[in-house]
Amino acid sequence: MGVTAKVVKIAGSTADVEFDGVTQTISIAMTPEVKIGDYVMLHAGFAISIIDEKQAEETMELFIELKKMMEEDK
């Protein structure tokens, strides 16, 4: 399962990405054309594709809704 995140910093073949207030360092070896501000689909610590902002926002909204539903079930 992939997660969508926004690229906030690039250093060589790694990037810092942010999702839901969490920052994580990932590999961008598979997406070397990525730029700061781009949205990427992550899997296992790798950016596997660059996605457009609209698609990223829709995906992030779904994850946030899922998170809320899981918290309500506790």
SERO-4910 file (N, C-alpha, C, O; in steps of 0.05 Angstrom, whole numbers):
BEGIN
 pado doro    nc1    nc2    nc3   cac1   cac2   cac3    cc1    cc2    cc3    oc1    oc2    oc3
  Met    A     17    -24      0      0      0      0     18     25      0     37     26     15
  Gly    A     11     44    -16     27     68    -18     15     91     -2     -9     91      4
  Val    A     31    110      5     23    134     19     32    158      3     53    158     -9
  Thr    A     15    179      3     22    204    -11     34    223      8     25    226     31
  Ala    A     56    237     -1     69    257     16     80    279     -1     85    276    -25
  Lys    A     86    302     12     96    325     -2    126    327      3    135    325     26
  Val    A    142    332    -18    171    335    -16    177    363     -5    169    383    -16
  Val    A    192    363     18    199    389     30    229    395     29    237    418     34
  Lys    A    245    375     24    274    379     23    287    356      6    278    334      7
  Ile    A    307    363     -9    321    343    -25    351    345    -19    362    367    -18
  Ala    A    363    322    -15    392    320    -10    403    296    -25    402    273    -15
  Gly    A    414    300    -49    424    278    -64    402    259    -73    383    267    -86
  Ser    A    405    234    -66    384    214    -74    364    209    -52    349    189    -53
  Thr    A    362    227    -32    341    225    -12    325    251    -11    334    272    -20
  Ala    A    302    249      1    285    272      5    270    270     31    265    248     41
  Asp    A    265    293     43    247    293     67    219    299     56    215    317     40
  Val    A    200    283     65    172    286     57    155    289     81    162    281    103
  Glu    A    132    302     78    114    307    100     86    297     94     75    301     72
  Phe    A     74    283    113     46    274    112     34    275    139     45    263    158
  Asp    A     12    288    142     -3    288    167     15    297    191     13    287    213
  Gly    A     32    317    186     49    328    207     74    313    213     89    320    231
  Val    A     78    291    199    102    274    203    121    278    180    113    277    157
  Thr    A    147    282    186    168    284    166    184    258    166    192    248    187
  Gln    A    191    248    142    206    224    139    226    227    117    220    240     97
  Thr    A    249    215    120    269    215     98    265    190     81    263    168     92
  Ile    A    264    194     55    259    172     37    279    172     14    294    192     10
  Ser    A    280    151     -1    297    149    -25    281    160    -49    258    154    -53
  Ile    A    295    176    -65    283    185    -91    298    174   -114    298    185   -136
  Ala    A    312    151   -110    328    139   -131    310    131   -155    320    131   -178
  Met    A    285    124   -150    267    116   -172    253    140   -185    240    137   -206
  Thr    A    255    163   -173    242    188   -183    262    211   -182    257    231   -168
  Pro    A    285    209   -196    306    230   -193    297    257   -203    310    277   -197
  Glu    A    275    259   -219    266    285   -229    248    300   -209    239    322   -215
  Val    A    244    289   -186    226    301   -166    238    328   -156    262    332   -155
  Lys    A    220    347   -150    228    374   -141    214    380   -115    193    368   -108
  Ile    A    225    399   -100    212    408    -75    185    418    -82    181    434   -101
  Gly    A    165    410    -67    137    418    -72    121    397    -87     97    398    -87
  Asp    A    135    378    -99    121    356   -113    108    337    -93    117    336    -69
  Tyr    A     88    323   -102     76    302    -86     85    275    -97     86    272   -121
  Val    A     91    257    -79    100    230    -88     83    208    -74     72    212    -53
  Met    A     82    185    -88     70    162    -76     94    146    -65    113    140    -79
  Leu    A     92    138    -39    113    124    -25    105     95    -21     82     88    -17
  His    A    126     78    -21    122     50    -14    149     40     -4    169     42    -18
  Ala    A    150     30     20    174     17     32    197     37     32    220     28     28
  Gly    A    192     62     38    214     82     40    224     93     14    244    108     13
  Phe    A    210     87     -8    218     97    -35    195    113    -47    172    105    -45
  Ala    A    202    135    -60    183    149    -77    180    133   -102    200    130   -117
  Ile    A    157    122   -108    153    105   -131    141    120   -155    143    110   -178
  Ser    A    129    143   -150    119    159   -172    113    187   -162    109    192   -138
  Ile    A    112    206   -181    105    233   -175     75    236   -184     68    227   -205
  Ile    A     59    248   -167     31    251   -173     23    280   -172     36    296   -159
  Asp    A      1    287   -186     -7    315   -187    -21    322   -161    -29    305   -145
  Glu    A    -21    348   -156    -31    359   -130    -60    351   -124    -66    344   -102
  Lys    A    -77    352   -144   -105    345   -140   -108    316   -130   -122    310   -111
  Gln    A    -94    298   -144    -95    269   -136    -83    266   -109    -93    250    -93
  Ala    A    -62    280   -103    -49    278    -76    -68    287    -54    -70    274    -34
  Glu    A    -82    309    -59   -100    319    -38   -123    300    -34   -131    295    -11
  Glu    A   -134    288    -55   -156    269    -53   -146    245    -37   -161    235    -19
  Thr    A   -123    235    -43   -112    212    -29   -107    218      1   -114    201     18
  Met    A    -96    241      7    -90    248     35   -116    252     50   -118    244     74
  Glu    A   -137    263     38   -163    265     51   -174    238     58   -186    234     80
  Leu    A   -172    219     40   -181    192     46   -166    179     69   -178    166     86
  Phe    A   -140    182     70   -124    171     92   -132    184    119   -134    170    139
  Ile    A   -137    210    119   -145    224    143   -172    214    152   -176    210    176
  Glu    A   -190    211    134   -217    200    140   -215    172    151   -228    165    171
  Leu    A   -198    155    139   -194    128    149   -183    128    177   -191    113    194
  Lys    A   -163    146    182   -151    148    209   -173    156    229   -173    145    251
  Lys    A   -190    175    223   -212    183    241   -230    160    247   -238    155    270
  Met    A   -237    144    227   -255    122    230   -242    101    249   -256     89    265
  Met    A   -217     96    245   -203     76    262   -202     85    291   -204     69    309
  Glu    A   -198    111    295   -197    122    322   -224    120    336   -226    116    360
  Glu    A   -246    124    320   -273    122    331   -279     94    340   -295     90    358
  Asp    A   -268     74    327   -273     46    333   -259     36    358   -265     14    368
  Lys    A   -240     52    369   -225     44    393   -243     45    417   -233     38    439
***
